[in-house]
Amino acid sequence: MIDVAFLGADVRPAQTAVVIDVLRATSTITLALASGYERVLVAASIEEAEALREPGRVLAGEVGCARAPGFDLGNSPEETLKPRGSSLVLATTNGAPAIVAAAAVADEVLVASLLNIDAVVARLGGAGDVLLVAAGTDGHVTLEDVYLAGRISAALEGERSDAALIAEAVAAAYPRALDALQASRGAIGLRREGLEADIAFCAQESIVEPVGQLTETNDAIAVLTASDGVSLESAPAILGETNT
């Protein structure tokens, strides 16, 4: 069964949970792993992320879309193009808690973005029970996450829940990913903070191959590594092109 949870808080036990926070957590995780970070440590809160600070770890996080005070990076994927350590510690408002919640109840947890959508679909081929988890924004359902859930659902074979069919219908209403992202609730805060470039960046499709996969949890910290990956030998050139 292919199913969709429209909010991170609605995650349920599943064979495979795929967490989606297009703007921007799962896009940042995907690009960080593609760029050369060995792992991403996802913390459910800014305070938990700060407690993980140590040499070799780069702290990334946002509060209300803006970079968290005292952190090395915000939550813009492009900031991870040149790794500054072996591990990225990430705390975000919506995506990070959804990943931690999924880690507590699912047998397998993956993260998806438009940046690696083809690799995610290939990774899910043959999976029996797939729950696509749209993280949402501040407790509200968001268009961009449901859009990607619908895109992934439509590309998979198998029985679908009504929620999956609804997500597919949403995705079919937008001829371009960028249209869905620009119209979404998640884009509002980015524009407010002068981060509109992140919207176009996150709308790029299948520019990298790694799929972030949960490998362990420790004190509510989810550790993600690349289940299938390549190095970005020409990342600036590849990632400078936006799919429209």
SERO-4910 file (N, C-alpha, C, O; in steps of 0.05 Angstrom, whole numbers):
BEGIN
 pado doro    nc1    nc2    nc3   cac1   cac2   cac3    cc1    cc2    cc3    oc1    oc2    oc3
  Met    A     17    -24      0      0      0      0     17     25      0     36     27     16
  Ile    A     11     43    -18     24     70    -18      4     89     -5    -19     92    -13
  Asp    A     14    102     16     -3    120     32     12    147     36     36    149     32
  Val    A     -3    167     43      8    194     48     -2    204     75    -26    203     81
  Ala    A     17    214     91     10    228    115     14    258    109     36    266    101
  Phe    A     -7    274    112     -6    302    103      9    320    122     15    343    116
  Leu    A     15    310    146     31    325    166     51    306    179     45    282    182
  Gly    A     73    317    188     93    301    202     81    289    227     89    267    236
  Ala    A     63    303    240     51    293    265     33    269    260     26    255    279
  Asp    A     26    263    235      8    241    228     23    216    221     11    197    211
  Val    A     49    215    225     64    192    217     54    167    232     47    169    256
  Arg    A     54    144    219     45    119    231     66     98    226     84    102    209
  Pro    A     65     75    240     83     54    235     80     45    206     58     42    195
  Ala    A    103     40    193    103     32    165    129     17    159    149     20    173
  Gln    A    128      1    138    153    -13    130    174      8    121    197      6    130
  Thr    A    165     27    104    183     48     95    169     74     97    148     78     85
  Ala    A    180     93    113    170    120    114    189    138     98    214    137    102
  Val    A    178    155     81    194    173     65    186    202     73    164    211     68
  Val    A    204    215     87    198    242     97    204    263     76    225    262     63
  Ile    A    186    282     73    188    302     52    185    330     65    164    336     76
  Asp    A    205    346     62    204    374     70    219    389     48    242    397     51
  Val    A    205    394     26    218    405      2    231    432      8    253    437     -2
  Leu    A    218    449     23    228    475     30    233    478     60    216    490     74
  Arg    A    255    466     72    278    459     57    294    435     68    314    427     56
  Ala    A    285    424     91    302    406    105    312    382     89    335    375     89
  Thr    A    293    368     76    302    344     62    318    351     36    333    334     27
  Ser    A    314    374     26    331    383      3    359    388     14    379    381      0
  Thr    A    361    401     37    388    406     49    402    380     56    426    378     51
  Ile    A    388    361     68    400    336     75    410    321     50    433    312     49
  Thr    A    393    321     30    401    307      5    426    319     -7    444    305    -15
  Leu    A    427    346     -9    450    359    -21    475    356     -4    497    353    -15
  Ala    A    472    357     22    495    354     40    508    326     36    532    324     35
  Leu    A    491    306     34    502    279     30    515    276      3    535    262     -1
  Ala    A    503    289    -17    514    288    -44    540    304    -46    558    297    -62
  Ser    A    543    325    -30    566    342    -31    590    331    -16    613    340    -20
  Gly    A    586    311      1    609    299     14    608    296     44    626    285     56
  Tyr    A    587    307     57    583    302     85    579    272     89    563    260     75
  Glu    A    592    260    109    590    231    113    563    224    126    553    202    121
  Arg    A    552    242    141    527    237    155    514    263    162    527    284    164
  Val    A    488    262    166    472    284    176    459    275    202    444    256    202
  Leu    A    464    290    223    451    285    249    428    303    252    431    328    254
  Val    A    404    292    252    380    308    253    370    310    282    364    290    295
  Ala    A    368    335    292    359    339    319    331    351    319    324    366    300
  Ala    A    315    344    338    288    353    339    285    382    348    263    394    345
  Ser    A    306    394    359    304    422    368    331    435    366    352    422    363
  Ile    A    331    462    366    355    478    365    373    471    389    398    469    386
  Glu    A    361    468    412    377    462    436    391    435    434    414    433    443
  Glu    A    377    415    424    390    389    420    412    390    400    432    376    403
  Ala    A    409    406    379    430    409    360    455    422    372    477    414    367
  Glu    A    450    443    388    473    457    401    489    438    419    513    441    421
  Ala    A    475    420    431    489    401    449    507    381    434    524    368    446
  Leu    A    503    380    408    519    361    391    544    375    380    559    362    366
  Arg    A    548    400    386    571    414    375    597    402    385    601    398    409
  Glu    A    615    396    366    642    387    371    658    389    346    647    392    324
  Pro    A    685    387    348    701    389    323    693    369    302    687    346    308
  Gly    A    692    379    277    684    362    255    654    362    249    645    351    229
  Arg    A    639    375    266    610    377    262    602    406    255    612    425    268
  Val    A    586    409    235    577    435    226    547    438    234    531    421    226
  Leu    A    541    459    248    513    463    257    498    479    237    506    501    229
  Ala    A    475    468    228    458    482    209    430    481    221    421    461    232
  Gly    A    416    504    218    388    504    229    375    531    224    387    551    218
  Glu    A    348    530    227    333    554    223    311    557    244    301    537    255
  Val    A    304    582    249    281    589    266    265    609    250    275    631    245
  Gly    A    241    602    242    225    620    226    238    626    199    236    648    189
  Cys    A    251    606    188    265    607    162    293    620    164    310    614    147
  Ala    A    298    637    184    324    650    187    344    632    201    336    614    216
  Arg    A    370    636    196    391    620    208    388    622    239    385    644    250
  Ala    A    391    599    252    390    599    281    414    614    293    436    611    283
  Pro    A    410    630    313    432    646    325    455    628    334    452    608    347
  Gly    A    479    636    325    503    621    333    509    596    316    530    583    321
  Phe    A    492    590    297    497    567    280    515    573    257    517    596    248
  Asp    A    529    553    247    548    557    224    533    562    198    542    579    182
  Leu    A    510    549    194    495    551    169    466    554    175    457    548    198
  Gly    A    451    563    156    422    563    158    411    537    147    423    516    152
  Asn    A    389    538    133    377    514    122    375    516     92    357    504     79
  Ser    A    393    532     79    393    534     50    410    511     39    434    509     47
  Pro    A    400    495     21    416    473     10    443    481     -1    463    468      3
  Glu    A    444    504    -15    468    513    -28    491    517     -8    514    516    -15
  Glu    A    484    522     17    505    527     38    521    501     43    543    503     55
  Thr    A    511    478     35    524    453     41    541    443     17    553    422     18
  Leu    A    543    459     -4    558    450    -28    587    444    -23    599    426    -35
  Lys    A    599    459     -4    627    455      3    628    446     32    626    463     50
  Pro    A    631    420     38    631    410     65    652    424     82    675    428     74
  Arg    A    644    431    107    662    444    125    669    425    149    682    434    168
  Gly    A    661    400    146    666    381    167    657    354    157    647    351    134
  Ser    A    659    333    174    650    307    166    620    302    170    608    286    157
  Ser    A    609    317    189    581    313    196    566    340    196    577    360    205
  Leu    A    541    339    187    524    363    189    503    357    210    489    336    209
  Val    A    500    375    229    479    373    249    457    392    241    462    416    237
  Leu    A    433    382    238    411    398    227    387    399    245    377    378    254
  Ala    A    378    423    251    353    426    266    336    446    252    344    469    246
  Thr    A    311    439    245    293    456    231    265    455    244    260    437    260
  Thr    A    249    474    236    222    476    249    204    452    243    189    443    260
  Asn    A    204    443    218    185    423    210    197    396    201    188    375    211
  Gly    A    217    397    184    228    372    173    242    355    194    238    330    194
  Ala    A    258    367    210    273    352    230    255    337    249    259    313    254
  Pro    A    235    350    262    217    335    279    202    312    265    197    291    277
  Ala    A    195    316    239    181    295    224    199    271    220    190    248    222
  Ile    A    225    276    215    244    254    212    248    239    238    248    214    238
  Val    A    251    253    260    254    240    286    229    224    293    231    202    304
  Ala    A    205    235    287    180    220    292    179    195    276    171    174    286
  Ala    A    186    196    250    186    173    233    205    152    243    200    128    241
  Ala    A    228    161    252    249    142    262    239    125    285    249    103    289
  Ala    A    220    136    300    210    122    324    190    100    317    186     82    334
  Val    A    178    100    293    157     81    287    160     65    261    146     45    258
  Ala    A    177     73    243    180     60    217    203     41    217    224     45    230
  Asp    A    201     19    202    223      0    199    246     12    184    269      7    190
  Glu    A    240     29    164    260     42    148    251     70    143    228     76    139
  Val    A    270     89    145    264    117    140    283    128    119    307    126    121
  Leu    A    271    141     98    286    154     77    277    183     76    256    190     87
  Val    A    293    200     64    285    228     59    285    233     29    302    223     15
  Ala    A    266    249     21    262    254     -8    261    284    -13    252    300      3
  Ser    A    270    291    -37    267    319    -47    264    317    -77    267    296    -89
  Leu    A    258    340    -89    258    340   -118    286    337   -129    290    326   -151
  Leu    A    306    345   -114    334    343   -122    342    314   -129    361    310   -145
  Asn    A    329    294   -116    336    266   -120    312    249   -125    312    225   -118
  Ile    A    291    260   -137    266    246   -140    269    220   -155    257    199   -148
  Asp    A    284    219   -177    287    194   -192    300    173   -176    293    149   -177
  Ala    A    320    180   -160    334    161   -143    316    150   -122    318    126   -115
  Val    A    299    167   -111    280    158    -90    260    138   -102    255    117    -90
  Val    A    249    144   -125    230    126   -138    244     99   -143    232     78   -138
  Ala    A    268     99   -153    283     74   -159    287     59   -133    285     34   -132
  Arg    A    294     73   -112    299     61    -85    274     48    -74    276     27    -60
  Leu    A    251     59    -80    226     48    -70    214     26    -86    195     13    -78
  Gly    A    225     20   -110    214      0   -127    212    -27   -113    232    -37   -102
  Gly    A    188    -38   -112    184    -64    -99    177    -63    -70    170    -83    -58
  Ala    A    179    -39    -58    172    -37    -29    142    -41    -26    126    -33    -42
  Gly    A    135    -55     -4    107    -62      0     90    -41     13     70    -32      2
  Asp    A     98    -32     37     83    -12     52     99     14     54    118     16     68
  Val    A     91     33     38    105     59     35     87     81     46     65     85     36
  Leu    A     97     96     65     83    119     76    100    144     69    122    148     78
  Leu    A     88    161     52    100    186     44     92    208     64     68    214     65
  Val    A    111    218     79    105    237    101    110    265     92    134    273     90
  Ala    A     89    281     88     92    309     82     95    325    108     77    325    124
  Ala    A    118    337    112    124    349    138    105    372    145     97    375    168
  Gly    A     97    388    125     80    411    130     96    435    141    120    433    145
  Thr    A     82    456    147     94    480    158     78    490    182     54    497    180
  Asp    A     91    490    205     78    500    230     51    487    235     32    501    243
  Gly    A     50    461    230     25    447    236      4    449    214    -19    439    218
  His    A     11    461    192     -8    463    170      1    447    146     25    445    141
  Val    A    -18    436    131    -11    421    106      0    441     86    -10    463     83
  Thr    A     22    433     72     34    451     53     34    439     25     38    415     21
  Leu    A     29    456      5     27    448    -22     52    434    -33     50    413    -46
  Glu    A     76    445    -27    100    435    -38    106    406    -30    116    390    -45
  Asp    A    100    400     -4    105    373      6     85    353     -5     92    330    -13
  Val    A     60    361     -7     39    343    -18     45    339    -48     40    318    -59
  Tyr    A     54    360    -61     61    358    -90     82    337    -94     78    319   -112
  Leu    A    103    337    -79    124    317    -83    114    289    -75    121    269    -88
  Ala    A     98    287    -54     87    261    -47     71    250    -70     72    226    -76
  Gly    A     55    267    -83     39    259   -106     56    250   -129     50    231   -143
  Arg    A     78    265   -134     96    257   -156    108    230   -151    109    213   -169
  Ile    A    117    225   -127    129    199   -120    108    177   -122    113    156   -133
  Ser    A     85    181   -110     64    161   -111     56    154   -139     53    130   -145
  Ala    A     54    173   -156     46    168   -184     66    151   -199     60    138   -219
  Ala    A     91    153   -190    113    138   -204    116    110   -194    132     94   -205
  Leu    A    102    102   -173    105     76   -161     82     57   -170     61     66   -177
  Glu    A     88     32   -169     68     12   -174     57      1   -148     71     -2   -129
  Gly    A     31     -4   -148     19    -15   -124     -8     -2   -117    -15     18   -129
  Glu    A    -22    -14    -98    -47     -3    -89    -42     24    -74    -22     27    -61
  Arg    A    -61     42    -77    -59     68    -65    -82     74    -46   -105     65    -51
  Ser    A    -76     89    -25    -97     98     -8   -110    123    -20   -100    134    -40
  Asp    A   -133    131     -9   -146    156    -19   -127    179    -15   -127    198    -32
  Ala    A   -112    180      7    -94    202     12    -73    203    -10    -66    225    -19
  Ala    A    -63    180    -19    -44    180    -41    -56    190    -67    -44    205    -82
  Leu    A    -81    183    -72    -95    192    -96    -99    222    -95    -97    236   -116
  Ile    A   -105    233    -72   -109    262    -69    -82    276    -75    -82    296    -89
  Ala    A    -60    265    -64    -34    277    -69    -27    276    -99    -16    295   -110
  Glu    A    -34    254   -112    -28    252   -141    -44    273   -157    -34    285   -176
  Ala    A    -69    278   -148    -86    298   -162    -74    326   -158    -74    342   -177
  Val    A    -64    331   -135    -51    357   -130    -27    360   -148    -23    381   -161
  Ala    A    -10    339   -150     14    341   -166      7    345   -196     20    360   -210
  Ala    A    -14    332   -205    -22    334   -233    -32    361   -240    -33    368   -264
  Ala    A    -39    377   -221    -49    404   -226    -28    424   -233    -33    447   -241
  Tyr    A     -2    417   -229     20    435   -234     39    424   -255     52    403   -250
  Pro    A     41    437   -278     58    426   -299     88    428   -292    104    413   -303
  Arg    A     95    447   -274    123    450   -267    125    449   -236    108    459   -222
  Ala    A    147    437   -227    152    436   -198    154    465   -187    143    470   -165
  Leu    A    167    482   -201    170    509   -192    144    523   -187    142    539   -168
  Asp    A    124    518   -204     98    530   -200     86    522   -173     75    539   -159
  Ala    A     88    497   -166     77    487   -141     92    499   -117     80    507    -98
  Leu    A    118    500   -119    134    511    -97    128    541    -93    126    550    -71
  Gln    A    127    556   -115    122    584   -113     95    591   -101     91    612    -88
  Ala    A     76    573   -106     48    578    -96     44    569    -68     22    572    -57
  Ser    A     64    557    -55     60    543    -30     63    561     -6     75    583     -7
  Arg    A     53    551     16     55    564     42     85    566     50     94    585     62
  Gly    A     99    544     44    128    543     52    144    565     39    165    572     50
  Ala    A    135    576     17    150    598      3    147    625     17    164    643     13
  Ile    A    126    628     32    120    654     44    143    664     62    152    686     60
  Gly    A    151    647     81    172    654     99    199    658     86    214    675     94
  Leu    A    204    643     65    229    647     50    230    674     37    251    687     37
  Arg    A    208    682     25    208    709     13    211    731     34    225    751     30
  Arg    A    199    727     57    201    746     79    230    750     88    238    772     95
  Glu    A    245    728     88    273    729     97    293    734     75    317    733     79
  Gly    A    283    741     51    301    746     28    314    721     18    336    722      6
  Leu    A    301    698     21    312    672     12    297    660    -11    296    636    -13
  Glu    A    286    677    -28    270    667    -50    286    649    -69    275    632    -82
  Ala    A    312    653    -71    329    637    -88    328    607    -80    331    590    -97
  Asp    A    322    602    -55    320    574    -46    296    560    -59    297    536    -63
  Ile    A    276    575    -66    252    563    -78    259    551   -105    253    528   -111
  Ala    A    272    567   -122    280    557   -148    301    535   -146    300    515   -161
  Phe    A    319    537   -127    340    516   -124    327    490   -117    334    469   -128
  Cys    A    308    490    -98    295    465    -89    276    453   -110    268    430   -107
  Ala    A    269    469   -130    252    459   -152    267    443   -173    254    432   -191
  Gln    A    293    443   -172    309    427   -191    304    397   -187    301    388   -164
  Glu    A    302    383   -209    295    355   -207    318    336   -215    331    340   -235
  Ser    A    323    317   -197    342    295   -202    369    305   -211    380    295   -231
  Ile    A    381    323   -196    407    333   -202    428    318   -186    452    320   -191
  Val    A    420    302   -166    438    286   -150    425    258   -146    401    255   -150
  Glu    A    442    239   -137    432    212   -135    429    201   -106    413    183   -102
  Pro    A    445    211    -87    443    199    -60    415    201    -48    400    221    -52
  Val    A    407    180    -34    382    180    -19    389    177     10    401    157     19
  Gly    A    381    197     26    387    196     55    371    174     68    347    172     64
  Gln    A    384    158     84    371    135     98    379    136    127    402    140    134
  Leu    A    359    131    145    365    129    173    382    105    179    375     82    171
  Thr    A    404    109    193    421     86    200    421     81    230    427     58    238
  Glu    A    415    101    246    413     96    275    399    120    288    397    142    277
  Thr    A    389    115    312    378    136    329    392    135    356    399    113    366
  Asn    A    396    158    368    410    159    394    399    183    409    404    206    401
  Asp    A    384    178    430    373    200    446    357    219    429    361    244    431
  Ala    A    340    209    413    322    225    396    337    240    374    326    258    362
  Ile    A    362    232    368    377    243    346    376    222    324    384    199    328
  Ala    A    367    230    300    366    212    277    392    216    260    398    238    252
  Val    A    406    194    255    430    195    239    425    185    211    416    162    208
  Leu    A    430    202    191    425    195    163    451    193    148    468    209    151
  Thr    A    453    173    131    475    170    112    464    165     84    440    160     81
  Ala    A    481    166     65    473    162     37    471    132     32    491    117     34
  Ser    A    447    123     24    443     94     18    453     87    -10    459     64    -16
  Asp    A    456    108    -26    464    104    -54    475    131    -63    459    149    -66
  Gly    A    500    134    -68    509    161    -73    532    164    -92    546    145    -98
  Val    A    535    188   -101    558    196   -118    569    222   -108    554    238    -96
  Ser    A    594    227   -113    605    253   -107    599    273   -129    595    266   -152
  Leu    A    596    298   -121    590    319   -140    616    331   -150    625    351   -139
  Glu    A    628    320   -171    653    329   -181    651    357   -193    670    372   -192
  Ser    A    628    363   -204    624    389   -216    599    402   -206    582    412   -221
  Ala    A    596    401   -179    572    411   -166    564    439   -174    541    443   -181
  Pro    A    581    459   -173    572    486   -178    560    488   -206    540    503   -210
  Ala    A    572    475   -226    561    477   -253    535    462   -256    516    473   -268
  Ile    A    533    438   -244    508    423   -246    486    436   -231    463    439   -241
  Leu    A    491    445   -207    470    455   -190    463    484   -196    444    495   -184
  Gly    A    477    497   -214    470    524   -221    447    525   -241    437    547   -246
  Glu    A    439    502   -252    418    501   -272    392    494   -258    391    473   -245
  Thr    A    372    509   -262    346    504   -250    326    492   -270    323    504   -292
  Asn    A    315    470   -263    295    458   -281    269    474   -281    260    481   -260
  Thr    A    259    479   -305    233    493   -306    214    478   -323    191    487   -327
***
